[in-house]
Amino acid sequence: MIDAIRREAASAAPEHARMLLRRNWLRLIIESHTGELERLCMSDPDPHDPQLLLIRACCRDLSGDSYGAEYLRGQGLRVAEDDFVACFTDLLLAPDTAAKAAAADRAHLALTQCGPDDDYSSALFLLGWTEVRLRRDFPRAIALLRSAVAEAQLRDRPETHRLALSNLAFALTQAGLFGEAERLLESLPEASGPSDWDRFEGGLPAANLGCIAYWRGDFERAATLLESAIVEESPGNNFEALARLYYVMSLVALRREERYYAAASLLQGISRADKHGIPWDTLRRVVSAWLAHAQGQDARALALSAPALTRTGAAVAHALLSELYRAIGEPVLSGQAFRLAAAAGLPRYARVSTLVTSAALHSAAGRGDLAHEQLDHALENAAVERVLAPFLSDDPVISDLLTAHAHWGSNHQEFLHEILEKRGLHGTAVGGILTDREKEVLACLRTTMTADEIAARLGVAYPTVKSHIRAIYRKLGVTSRRAAVHAVDPG
């Protein structure tokens, strides 16, 4: 296509070249021909044409020149806002969430009015891409990207198809549909090579697989995946920045104190300004506050996170912040963050986090029945996509509540058993003391199962289970089931 436009530009009919350029500019940007596209704009007989200036602004932004993009966009905004080029330029370059949302609304209308000179396939992808980042309607964003995948395949555009698939996986991850997202991410076609758009987005597959691993409580795998996506010189406002945030949270979960200093430096590289509708400063502050808390600096954690309570539209960040304030001992602040999270519309995994926080707050306040009710709601939401992270905190309130819930009786006893078993593996209290089989028996002792039921579950004889229980008691220096559970509690 680039060569076809060049040939037309060299002919006696440059207006035909401009028509081809206008028809294909969005596809050329998405498929990472930004340098050649900008040179074609510059070689036009009228390089100051507003549409060409807007196209150049998009090229500049993808190349990392945000200031150049801003200036060119300002020069190009001499066209009507319902102009196709202006509309879809704004989807990329709108400076804040409100402006991007307004541009998306115009784009939805523009898609219903696409003419022969408008690139419907690329526009569909870009609108879906935008709606995911606005996080205002995940089902709609997912539907747009599914349509973009199908349209790109029909039109034989493999690069747009790959990008639409990867962004569909991102949308599914953000919505909490982890299983489907993982299947897409693990079967993505290979990129033909480093592209402008891939650099612009920065490490999508590894970052998203790492996010999923984090929420599923597989913190070691999460840290490995996320570390592979980190690039020191990144702009701090793309998937690479998301990888930094979840990498630091994984280190905190793993208590990797030797890496905390380097983790703080990584957070400094994240943008302090919103980009593409993402509130990066709020995200950076919340994770920085968690890191400060892990280092025993609660006053600093409170100071770092305070501005996040003045922002909206960051549901996951505010869910994590609500739990942080609860852990610090600030129930009023925890409630404020909880309300901000709920107002933004919570994906399932963040809802699990807030339900666990709410249960812990009720438990600490002596409202046991409400605590168990909230915890069972959390288990119900978590079981669908195996969301384990919110239950793995080493906080003693959560630990005691989970143990008590196993005896209280849950509608999700099997999943609760999985959590208690995971806590035993995640904690370090029994490391090197109990055998693997003894750890399995201990996990069963955290539930209401009898010795006969434990034997049936593990496929061993009843006397063998009794021998394992005696060995556990002996090694832990206790004489009862309850004492054994409390002796190895990670909190």
Protein Blocks (a to p, Z undefined) as FASTA:
>chain_A
ZZmmmmmmmmmblmlmmmmmmmmmmmmmmnopmmmmmmmmmmpmblmbmklmmmmmmmmm
mnopamlmmmmmmmmmmccfkbmklmmmmmmmombfklmmmmmmmmmmmmmmccfkbcfk
lmmmmmmmmmmmnopammlmmmmmmmmmmmmmmnopaklmmmmmmmmmmmmmmnopamlm
mmmmmmgccdfbdcfklmmnoomlmmmmmmmmmmnopamlmmmmmmmmpcfkbghiafkl
mmmmmmmmmmmmnopaklmmmmmmmmmmpcfbdeehiafklmmmmmmmmmmmmnopaklm
mmmmmmmmmpghilklmmmmmmmmmmnopaklmmmmmmmmmmnopafklmmmmmmmmmmm
mmmnopaklmmmmmmmmmmmmmmnopaklmmpcbfklmmmmmmmmmnopaklmmmmmmmm
mmmmmpmmlgokacfklmmmmmmmmmmbdfklmmmmnopafklmmmmmmmmmmmnopabf
klmmmmmgmZZ
